[in-house]
C-alpha cells in the first residue's frame, strides 16, 4: 500500500513532544520536578450534581430491563433539545434541536469537519491557533510543504499586539476560515463588530466559518458574543464547535457538540448541503457519544449544573488572575487571562518563545508553552495556562517572580 504522504508534511507536531523532550532532559540532569503551567488540561474534580446524573445513568445501564446499547449517532435527542433551549435561554439564539450533533469532544469535530471540504479548498486560520485546524487540513492535502515557518497554500491571519490579537478577514478569497474565541492561545475575545466583519466576508465570498467556542464560559465581561449565531447572518455561513471539557471538567469524560444549521448556504456557490453531509459523515464514521457522558452533559445544562460549572470556571479564572498579576508585577507584558484561562505573556528582553521557555525551566523550574508552537505569529510569546491546583499555580508564579526580579 501507499501511505498518505501528507502526514510527512506535518511540522506542527513538534510542539508538545518537544516540550516533553526538553522537560525530561532537564529533569534527568537536575533531578528536580518541574511546576507545570503548560497544558490546557483540567485538574479539578467533577461536580456533585453532574456526577450524580452519570451514576444514575450507570444504574439504568446495570439493569437488563432498562439497559440500552448504541444510541443515535447524532446524540440523545434530550441533550440536543437541552442544548437548543440553552442557546435560546442564555444567548438569545434560536436554532433547531436537529442542528446540534453531539460528539466525543471538540477536538474530533475540529479535525473531522475538513472531510466536508473539497481537496482544493483554500483555508484560512487565525495565527496563532489551536494546531488541529492546520494539521487536519495538512493531512487532508490542502497545503503545500512546510517552509520552515508556514505551510504553502494556507492563509494565515496574523493576531498581533497591534490588532489586539483579533485579525481582520482575509484580503483574498478563501473557502473556509477557522476562528476561536476566547482564543487558545492568546486569550483574546472578539467583539460583535469584529466577528460581524468575518460573517459579512463569509456571506459575500460564500465561505464557511468554523467557529470554536470551547472557552465561551470564561467570558465574564459584557459586550462579547458567546455564540457566533448572535451575529446576524451567521446561521447561513458558520458552524460552531463546543465542548463540556473546559467548563464541566470533561477533558477525560469526553463530550462536545457541533452546530451545523440546516440554513447553511455557502457550499458550492450557495447550496444548503453541509447539514446533510455532516449527518451522513457522523452516521457513517461515528457511533455516538458515550451515553453516560451524555447524561452528565444534560445535568451540566440545568440550573444546578450551570451553577457548578460556573464555580469550576471561577476557580480557573482565579488562577489566571494570579498568573497575570504575578507576571505583570515583575514587568512581563501580559494579554488574555481575563475572559480566558490562558495568559499570553510577552517574552522579555527580545527573547524568542523557546528561549524564554528554556529560561523559565532553568531558572524557575516552570513549564509553559512556547507561543511559536501555535503558529509563526506566536513567536515572542509564551502561553501560561491556568489549569492547575491553586497551590501549584501560586508556587509556580512565585518561582517565576523570583527568577525575573
Ligand atoms: N478547541 C480548543 C480551542 C481547545 O483548546 C481544545 C482543548 O484544549 C479543544 C477544542 C478540545 O476540546 P475537547 O476536549 O472537547 O476535545
Boltz pocket constraint, residues with backbone or C-beta under 6 A from the ligand:
constraints:
  - pocket:
      binder: B
      contacts: [[A, 40], [A, 104], [A, 105], [A, 106], [A, 107], [A, 108], [A, 110], [A, 130], [A, 180], [A, 182], [A, 184], [A, 212], [A, 214], [A, 242], [A, 243], [A, 244], [A, 245], [A, 250], [A, 251], [A, 255], [A, 256]]
      max_distance: 6.0
